[in-house]
Amino acid sequence: MLNEEKLKLMTSIAIFEKAEDRNLSIVKRYFRTDYISRNLLRSFLGYTLCWILGLALAAVCRLEDILSIVTLEDVVFPFVDYGVWYLLGLVVYLVITYIVCSRRYRYASRGMKVYTARLKRLQRRYEFQDRAKEQGKGAQKA
């Protein structure tokens, strides 16, 4: 005969696992620092690539103006200014990425604690049922 409480508990665990699978996989696969470092690296590469593409597009659009400048200093100075803006934007973007990833990981670790607690509760129910069966068999033999 099925124990209704265990069945409800197993169903709630399955629903929780299906709903939170993406978040639980974060905690299962990565330590906090590894997860944040991975996302910071991805953000750095993505931001840098977009900045280079945007700068190249702007240079192609203003190619005639760039080629009409006579001195090298007039060509290099705007790139130094763009470099400062790149670094400022990169720092802001990486700080935002750090905050978002830290919150995601914290949320996922809380979900993992809930999941683990439910599994332990289910395990205790099985152990309780097994002990009750063993005691029932022992009483029948005596």
MARVEX-797658 format. One record per residue: residue number from 1; residue in one letter; x, y, z of N, C-alpha, C in turn. Coordinates in nm, 2 decimals, decimal comma. Layout:
+-----+----+--------+--------+--------+--------+--------+--------+--------+--------+--------+
:   i : aa :    npx :    npy :    npz :   capx :   capy :   capz :    cpx :    cpy :    cpz :
+-----+----+--------+--------+--------+--------+--------+--------+--------+--------+--------+
: NUM :  a :      X :      Y :      Z :      X :      Y :      Z :      X :      Y :      Z :
...
+-----+----+--------+--------+--------+--------+--------+--------+--------+--------+--------+
This chain:
+-----+----+--------+--------+--------+--------+--------+--------+--------+--------+--------+
:   i : aa :    npx :    npy :    npz :   capx :   capy :   capz :    cpx :    cpy :    cpz :
+-----+----+--------+--------+--------+--------+--------+--------+--------+--------+--------+
:   1 :  m :   0,08 :  -0,12 :   0,00 :   0,00 :   0,00 :   0,00 :   0,09 :   0,12 :   0,00 :
:   2 :  l :   0,05 :   0,22 :  -0,08 :   0,13 :   0,34 :  -0,09 :   0,10 :   0,44 :   0,03 :
:   3 :  n :   0,21 :   0,50 :   0,07 :   0,20 :   0,60 :   0,18 :   0,17 :   0,73 :   0,11 :
:   4 :  e :   0,05 :   0,79 :   0,15 :   0,01 :   0,91 :   0,08 :   0,10 :   1,03 :   0,11 :
:   5 :  e :   0,16 :   1,04 :   0,23 :   0,25 :   1,15 :   0,26 :   0,38 :   1,14 :   0,18 :
:   6 :  k :   0,43 :   1,01 :   0,17 :   0,55 :   1,00 :   0,09 :   0,53 :   1,03 :  -0,06 :
:   7 :  l :   0,41 :   0,99 :  -0,11 :   0,38 :   1,02 :  -0,25 :   0,37 :   1,17 :  -0,27 :
:   8 :  k :   0,31 :   1,24 :  -0,18 :   0,30 :   1,39 :  -0,19 :   0,44 :   1,45 :  -0,19 :
:   9 :  l :   0,52 :   1,40 :  -0,10 :   0,66 :   1,45 :  -0,08 :   0,74 :   1,43 :  -0,21 :
:  10 :  m :   0,73 :   1,31 :  -0,27 :   0,80 :   1,28 :  -0,39 :   0,75 :   1,36 :  -0,51 :
:  11 :  t :   0,62 :   1,39 :  -0,51 :   0,56 :   1,47 :  -0,62 :   0,61 :   1,61 :  -0,60 :
:  12 :  s :   0,61 :   1,67 :  -0,48 :   0,66 :   1,80 :  -0,46 :   0,81 :   1,82 :  -0,50 :
:  13 :  i :   0,89 :   1,71 :  -0,47 :   1,03 :   1,71 :  -0,50 :   1,05 :   1,71 :  -0,65 :
:  14 :  a :   0,97 :   1,63 :  -0,72 :   0,98 :   1,62 :  -0,87 :   0,94 :   1,76 :  -0,93 :
:  15 :  i :   0,83 :   1,82 :  -0,88 :   0,79 :   1,95 :  -0,94 :   0,89 :   2,05 :  -0,91 :
:  16 :  f :   0,95 :   2,06 :  -0,79 :   1,05 :   2,15 :  -0,76 :   1,17 :   2,13 :  -0,84 :
:  17 :  e :   1,21 :   2,01 :  -0,86 :   1,33 :   1,97 :  -0,94 :   1,31 :   2,02 :  -1,09 :
:  18 :  k :   1,19 :   2,00 :  -1,14 :   1,17 :   2,04 :  -1,28 :   1,16 :   2,19 :  -1,29 :
:  19 :  a :   1,10 :   2,26 :  -1,20 :   1,09 :   2,40 :  -1,21 :   1,23 :   2,47 :  -1,18 :
:  20 :  e :   1,31 :   2,42 :  -1,10 :   1,43 :   2,48 :  -1,06 :   1,56 :   2,41 :  -1,12 :
:  21 :  d :   1,54 :   2,33 :  -1,22 :   1,65 :   2,25 :  -1,28 :   1,77 :   2,34 :  -1,32 :
:  22 :  r :   1,74 :   2,45 :  -1,39 :   1,85 :   2,54 :  -1,44 :   1,93 :   2,60 :  -1,32 :
:  23 :  n :   1,86 :   2,64 :  -1,22 :   1,92 :   2,70 :  -1,10 :   2,00 :   2,59 :  -1,02 :
:  24 :  l :   1,94 :   2,48 :  -1,01 :   2,01 :   2,37 :  -0,93 :   2,14 :   2,32 :  -1,01 :
:  25 :  s :   2,13 :   2,33 :  -1,14 :   2,25 :   2,28 :  -1,21 :   2,37 :   2,38 :  -1,19 :
:  26 :  i :   2,34 :   2,50 :  -1,17 :   2,45 :   2,60 :  -1,14 :   2,53 :   2,56 :  -1,02 :
:  27 :  v :   2,45 :   2,53 :  -0,91 :   2,52 :   2,49 :  -0,78 :   2,58 :   2,35 :  -0,79 :
:  28 :  k :   2,52 :   2,26 :  -0,87 :   2,58 :   2,13 :  -0,89 :   2,71 :   2,13 :  -0,96 :
:  29 :  r :   2,72 :   2,22 :  -1,06 :   2,84 :   2,21 :  -1,15 :   2,95 :   2,31 :  -1,11 :
:  30 :  y :   2,92 :   2,41 :  -1,04 :   3,02 :   2,52 :  -1,01 :   3,03 :   2,55 :  -0,87 :
:  31 :  f :   3,15 :   2,59 :  -0,82 :   3,17 :   2,66 :  -0,70 :   3,13 :   2,81 :  -0,73 :
:  32 :  r :   3,11 :   2,88 :  -0,62 :   3,06 :   3,02 :  -0,64 :   3,17 :   3,10 :  -0,72 :
:  33 :  t :   3,29 :   3,09 :  -0,68 :   3,40 :   3,17 :  -0,75 :   3,42 :   3,13 :  -0,89 :
:  34 :  d :   3,40 :   3,00 :  -0,92 :   3,42 :   2,95 :  -1,05 :   3,30 :   3,00 :  -1,14 :
:  35 :  y :   3,18 :   3,00 :  -1,09 :   3,07 :   3,05 :  -1,16 :   3,08 :   3,20 :  -1,19 :
:  36 :  i :   3,12 :   3,27 :  -1,09 :   3,13 :   3,42 :  -1,11 :   3,24 :   3,45 :  -1,21 :
:  37 :  s :   3,36 :   3,38 :  -1,19 :   3,47 :   3,41 :  -1,28 :   3,44 :   3,37 :  -1,42 :
:  38 :  r :   3,37 :   3,26 :  -1,44 :   3,33 :   3,22 :  -1,58 :   3,25 :   3,33 :  -1,65 :
:  39 :  n :   3,15 :   3,38 :  -1,57 :   3,06 :   3,48 :  -1,63 :   3,13 :   3,62 :  -1,64 :
:  40 :  l :   3,22 :   3,65 :  -1,56 :   3,30 :   3,77 :  -1,57 :   3,39 :   3,76 :  -1,70 :
:  41 :  l :   3,45 :   3,65 :  -1,72 :   3,53 :   3,63 :  -1,84 :   3,44 :   3,64 :  -1,97 :
:  42 :  r :   3,33 :   3,58 :  -1,97 :   3,24 :   3,58 :  -2,08 :   3,19 :   3,73 :  -2,11 :
:  43 :  s :   3,16 :   3,80 :  -2,00 :   3,12 :   3,94 :  -2,01 :   3,24 :   4,03 :  -2,07 :
:  44 :  f :   3,36 :   4,00 :  -2,02 :   3,47 :   4,08 :  -2,07 :   3,49 :   4,05 :  -2,22 :
:  45 :  l :   3,49 :   3,93 :  -2,26 :   3,51 :   3,90 :  -2,40 :   3,40 :   3,95 :  -2,49 :
:  46 :  g :   3,27 :   3,94 :  -2,44 :   3,16 :   3,99 :  -2,52 :   3,17 :   4,15 :  -2,53 :
:  47 :  y :   3,19 :   4,21 :  -2,42 :   3,20 :   4,36 :  -2,42 :   3,32 :   4,41 :  -2,51 :
:  48 :  t :   3,43 :   4,34 :  -2,50 :   3,55 :   4,38 :  -2,58 :   3,52 :   4,36 :  -2,73 :
:  49 :  l :   3,46 :   4,25 :  -2,76 :   3,43 :   4,22 :  -2,90 :   3,33 :   4,32 :  -2,96 :
:  50 :  c :   3,22 :   4,35 :  -2,88 :   3,13 :   4,45 :  -2,93 :   3,19 :   4,59 :  -2,94 :
:  51 :  w :   3,28 :   4,63 :  -2,85 :   3,35 :   4,76 :  -2,85 :   3,44 :   4,76 :  -2,98 :
:  52 :  i :   3,51 :   4,66 :  -3,01 :   3,60 :   4,66 :  -3,13 :   3,51 :   4,67 :  -3,25 :
:  53 :  l :   3,40 :   4,59 :  -3,26 :   3,32 :   4,60 :  -3,38 :   3,25 :   4,74 :  -3,39 :
:  54 :  g :   3,21 :   4,80 :  -3,28 :   3,16 :   4,94 :  -3,29 :   3,26 :   5,04 :  -3,33 :
:  55 :  l :   3,38 :   5,02 :  -3,28 :   3,49 :   5,11 :  -3,31 :   3,53 :   5,10 :  -3,46 :
:  56 :  a :   3,53 :   4,97 :  -3,51 :   3,56 :   4,95 :  -3,65 :   3,45 :   5,01 :  -3,74 :
:  57 :  l :   3,33 :   4,99 :  -3,70 :   3,22 :   5,05 :  -3,78 :   3,22 :   5,20 :  -3,78 :
:  58 :  a :   3,25 :   5,26 :  -3,67 :   3,26 :   5,41 :  -3,66 :   3,38 :   5,45 :  -3,75 :
:  59 :  a :   3,49 :   5,38 :  -3,75 :   3,61 :   5,41 :  -3,83 :   3,58 :   5,40 :  -3,98 :
:  60 :  v :   3,51 :   5,30 :  -4,01 :   3,47 :   5,29 :  -4,16 :   3,38 :   5,40 :  -4,20 :
:  61 :  c :   3,28 :   5,44 :  -4,11 :   3,19 :   5,54 :  -4,15 :   3,26 :   5,68 :  -4,16 :
:  62 :  r :   3,37 :   5,70 :  -4,08 :   3,44 :   5,83 :  -4,08 :   3,57 :   5,81 :  -4,15 :
:  63 :  l :   3,59 :   5,71 :  -4,24 :   3,72 :   5,69 :  -4,30 :   3,77 :   5,81 :  -4,37 :
:  64 :  e :   3,69 :   5,88 :  -4,44 :   3,73 :   6,00 :  -4,52 :   3,79 :   6,11 :  -4,43 :
:  65 :  d :   3,72 :   6,13 :  -4,31 :   3,77 :   6,23 :  -4,22 :   3,90 :   6,18 :  -4,16 :
:  66 :  i :   3,92 :   6,05 :  -4,13 :   4,04 :   6,00 :  -4,07 :   4,16 :   6,02 :  -4,17 :
:  67 :  l :   4,13 :   5,99 :  -4,29 :   4,24 :   5,99 :  -4,39 :   4,28 :   6,14 :  -4,43 :
:  68 :  s :   4,19 :   6,23 :  -4,41 :   4,22 :   6,37 :  -4,44 :   4,30 :   6,44 :  -4,33 :
:  69 :  i :   4,31 :   6,38 :  -4,21 :   4,39 :   6,43 :  -4,11 :   4,54 :   6,41 :  -4,14 :
:  70 :  v :   4,62 :   6,51 :  -4,13 :   4,75 :   6,51 :  -4,17 :   4,85 :   6,45 :  -4,06 :
:  71 :  t :   4,83 :   6,49 :  -3,94 :   4,93 :   6,44 :  -3,84 :   4,88 :   6,31 :  -3,77 :
:  72 :  l :   4,98 :   6,24 :  -3,72 :   4,96 :   6,11 :  -3,65 :   4,89 :   6,14 :  -3,52 :
:  73 :  e :   4,93 :   6,25 :  -3,45 :   4,88 :   6,28 :  -3,32 :   4,72 :   6,30 :  -3,33 :
:  74 :  d :   4,68 :   6,36 :  -3,43 :   4,54 :   6,39 :  -3,45 :   4,46 :   6,26 :  -3,47 :
:  75 :  v :   4,53 :   6,15 :  -3,52 :   4,46 :   6,02 :  -3,54 :   4,47 :   5,94 :  -3,41 :
:  76 :  v :   4,58 :   5,95 :  -3,34 :   4,59 :   5,87 :  -3,22 :   4,52 :   5,92 :  -3,10 :
:  77 :  f :   4,51 :   6,05 :  -3,08 :   4,44 :   6,11 :  -2,97 :   4,30 :   6,06 :  -2,95 :
:  78 :  p :   4,21 :   6,06 :  -3,05 :   4,08 :   6,01 :  -3,03 :   4,07 :   5,86 :  -2,98 :
:  79 :  f :   4,17 :   5,78 :  -3,03 :   4,17 :   5,64 :  -2,98 :   4,21 :   5,63 :  -2,84 :
:  80 :  v :   4,29 :   5,72 :  -2,78 :   4,32 :   5,72 :  -2,64 :   4,19 :   5,76 :  -2,56 :
:  81 :  d :   4,12 :   5,85 :  -2,61 :   3,99 :   5,89 :  -2,55 :   3,89 :   5,78 :  -2,56 :
:  82 :  y :   3,89 :   5,71 :  -2,67 :   3,80 :   5,59 :  -2,68 :   3,84 :   5,48 :  -2,58 :
:  83 :  g :   3,97 :   5,47 :  -2,56 :   4,02 :   5,37 :  -2,47 :   3,98 :   5,39 :  -2,32 :
:  84 :  v :   3,98 :   5,52 :  -2,29 :   3,93 :   5,56 :  -2,15 :   3,79 :   5,52 :  -2,14 :
:  85 :  w :   3,71 :   5,56 :  -2,24 :   3,56 :   5,53 :  -2,23 :   3,54 :   5,37 :  -2,23 :
:  86 :  y :   3,62 :   5,30 :  -2,30 :   3,61 :   5,15 :  -2,30 :   3,64 :   5,10 :  -2,16 :
:  87 :  l :   3,74 :   5,15 :  -2,10 :   3,78 :   5,10 :  -1,96 :   3,67 :   5,13 :  -1,86 :
:  88 :  l :   3,61 :   5,25 :  -1,87 :   3,51 :   5,29 :  -1,78 :   3,38 :   5,21 :  -1,80 :
:  89 :  g :   3,35 :   5,19 :  -1,92 :   3,23 :   5,10 :  -1,95 :   3,25 :   4,96 :  -1,91 :
:  90 :  l :   3,37 :   4,91 :  -1,93 :   3,41 :   4,77 :  -1,90 :   3,39 :   4,75 :  -1,75 :
:  91 :  v :   3,44 :   4,85 :  -1,67 :   3,44 :   4,83 :  -1,52 :   3,29 :   4,83 :  -1,48 :
:  92 :  v :   3,21 :   4,92 :  -1,53 :   3,07 :   4,93 :  -1,49 :   3,00 :   4,80 :  -1,53 :
:  93 :  y :   3,03 :   4,75 :  -1,65 :   2,96 :   4,62 :  -1,70 :   3,01 :   4,50 :  -1,62 :
:  94 :  l :   3,13 :   4,50 :  -1,58 :   3,18 :   4,38 :  -1,50 :   3,12 :   4,39 :  -1,36 :
:  95 :  v :   3,11 :   4,51 :  -1,30 :   3,05 :   4,52 :  -1,17 :   2,90 :   4,47 :  -1,17 :
:  96 :  i :   2,83 :   4,51 :  -1,28 :   2,69 :   4,47 :  -1,29 :   2,69 :   4,32 :  -1,31 :
:  97 :  t :   2,78 :   4,26 :  -1,39 :   2,78 :   4,12 :  -1,41 :   2,81 :   4,04 :  -1,27 :
:  98 :  y :   2,90 :   4,10 :  -1,20 :   2,94 :   4,04 :  -1,07 :   2,81 :   4,03 :  -0,97 :
:  99 :  i :   2,74 :   4,15 :  -0,97 :   2,63 :   4,15 :  -0,88 :   2,52 :   4,06 :  -0,92 :
: 100 :  v :   2,49 :   4,05 :  -1,05 :   2,39 :   3,96 :  -1,10 :   2,42 :   3,82 :  -1,08 :
: 101 :  c :   2,54 :   3,78 :  -1,11 :   2,59 :   3,64 :  -1,09 :   2,59 :   3,60 :  -0,95 :
: 102 :  s :   2,63 :   3,69 :  -0,86 :   2,63 :   3,66 :  -0,72 :   2,49 :   3,63 :  -0,67 :
: 103 :  r :   2,39 :   3,71 :  -0,71 :   2,25 :   3,70 :  -0,67 :   2,20 :   3,57 :  -0,73 :
: 104 :  r :   2,23 :   3,54 :  -0,85 :   2,18 :   3,41 :  -0,91 :   2,24 :   3,29 :  -0,84 :
: 105 :  y :   2,36 :   3,29 :  -0,80 :   2,42 :   3,18 :  -0,73 :   2,36 :   3,17 :  -0,59 :
: 106 :  r :   2,34 :   3,28 :  -0,52 :   2,29 :   3,28 :  -0,39 :   2,14 :   3,22 :  -0,40 :
: 107 :  y :   2,07 :   3,26 :  -0,49 :   1,93 :   3,21 :  -0,51 :   1,93 :   3,06 :  -0,54 :
: 108 :  a :   2,03 :   3,02 :  -0,62 :   2,04 :   2,88 :  -0,66 :   2,08 :   2,79 :  -0,54 :
: 109 :  s :   2,17 :   2,85 :  -0,46 :   2,22 :   2,77 :  -0,34 :   2,11 :   2,76 :  -0,24 :
: 110 :  r :   2,02 :   2,86 :  -0,22 :   1,91 :   2,85 :  -0,14 :   1,81 :   2,74 :  -0,19 :
: 111 :  g :   1,79 :   2,74 :  -0,32 :   1,71 :   2,63 :  -0,38 :   1,77 :   2,49 :  -0,36 :
: 112 :  m :   1,90 :   2,48 :  -0,36 :   1,96 :   2,35 :  -0,34 :   1,94 :   2,31 :  -0,20 :
: 113 :  k :   1,95 :   2,40 :  -0,10 :   1,93 :   2,37 :   0,04 :   1,78 :   2,32 :   0,06 :
: 114 :  v :   1,69 :   2,38 :   0,00 :   1,55 :   2,33 :   0,01 :   1,53 :   2,20 :  -0,05 :
: 115 :  y :   1,59 :   2,18 :  -0,17 :   1,59 :   2,05 :  -0,24 :   1,65 :   1,94 :  -0,15 :
: 116 :  t :   1,77 :   1,97 :  -0,10 :   1,84 :   1,87 :  -0,01 :   1,75 :   1,84 :   0,11 :
: 117 :  a :   1,69 :   1,94 :   0,17 :   1,61 :   1,92 :   0,29 :   1,49 :   1,83 :   0,26 :
: 118 :  r :   1,43 :   1,85 :   0,15 :   1,32 :   1,76 :   0,11 :   1,36 :   1,62 :   0,08 :
: 119 :  l :   1,48 :   1,60 :   0,02 :   1,53 :   1,47 :   0,00 :   1,56 :   1,40 :   0,13 :
: 120 :  k :   1,62 :   1,47 :   0,22 :   1,65 :   1,41 :   0,36 :   1,52 :   1,37 :   0,43 :
: 121 :  r :   1,42 :   1,46 :   0,41 :   1,29 :   1,43 :   0,48 :   1,23 :   1,30 :   0,42 :
: 122 :  l :   1,24 :   1,28 :   0,29 :   1,19 :   1,16 :   0,22 :   1,27 :   1,04 :   0,26 :
: 123 :  q :   1,40 :   1,06 :   0,28 :   1,49 :   0,95 :   0,32 :   1,45 :   0,90 :   0,46 :
: 124 :  r :   1,43 :   1,00 :   0,55 :   1,38 :   0,97 :   0,69 :   1,25 :   0,89 :   0,69 :
: 125 :  r :   1,16 :   0,93 :   0,60 :   1,03 :   0,86 :   0,59 :   1,05 :   0,71 :   0,55 :
: 126 :  y :   1,15 :   0,69 :   0,45 :   1,18 :   0,55 :   0,41 :   1,24 :   0,48 :   0,52 :
: 127 :  e :   1,33 :   0,54 :   0,59 :   1,40 :   0,47 :   0,70 :   1,30 :   0,44 :   0,81 :
: 128 :  f :   1,21 :   0,53 :   0,84 :   1,10 :   0,50 :   0,94 :   1,01 :   0,39 :   0,90 :
: 129 :  q :   0,98 :   0,38 :   0,77 :   0,89 :   0,28 :   0,72 :   0,97 :   0,14 :   0,72 :
: 130 :  d :   1,09 :   0,14 :   0,69 :   1,17 :   0,02 :   0,69 :   1,18 :  -0,03 :   0,84 :
: 131 :  r :   1,21 :   0,05 :   0,93 :   1,22 :   0,01 :   1,07 :   1,08 :  -0,04 :   1,12 :
: 132 :  a :   0,98 :   0,02 :   1,08 :   0,84 :  -0,03 :   1,12 :   0,82 :  -0,16 :   1,06 :
: 133 :  k :   0,86 :  -0,19 :   0,94 :   0,84 :  -0,32 :   0,88 :   0,92 :  -0,43 :   0,95 :
: 134 :  e :   1,05 :  -0,39 :   0,99 :   1,13 :  -0,49 :   1,06 :   1,08 :  -0,52 :   1,20 :
: 135 :  q :   1,03 :  -0,42 :   1,26 :   0,97 :  -0,44 :   1,40 :   0,84 :  -0,53 :   1,39 :
: 136 :  g :   0,77 :  -0,50 :   1,28 :   0,65 :  -0,58 :   1,26 :   0,68 :  -0,73 :   1,23 :
: 137 :  k :   0,78 :  -0,75 :   1,15 :   0,82 :  -0,89 :   1,12 :   0,88 :  -0,96 :   1,25 :
: 138 :  g :   0,95 :  -0,88 :   1,33 :   1,01 :  -0,94 :   1,45 :   0,90 :  -0,98 :   1,55 :
: 139 :  a :   0,79 :  -0,90 :   1,55 :   0,68 :  -0,92 :   1,65 :   0,60 :  -1,05 :   1,60 :
: 140 :  q :   0,59 :  -1,06 :   1,47 :   0,52 :  -1,18 :   1,42 :   0,59 :  -1,31 :   1,44 :
: 141 :  k :   0,73 :  -1,31 :   1,44 :   0,81 :  -1,43 :   1,46 :   0,80 :  -1,47 :   1,61 :
: 142 :  a :   0,79 :  -1,37 :   1,70 :   0,80 :  -1,41 :   1,84 :   0,67 :  -1,46 :   1,89 :
+-----+----+--------+--------+--------+--------+--------+--------+--------+--------+--------+
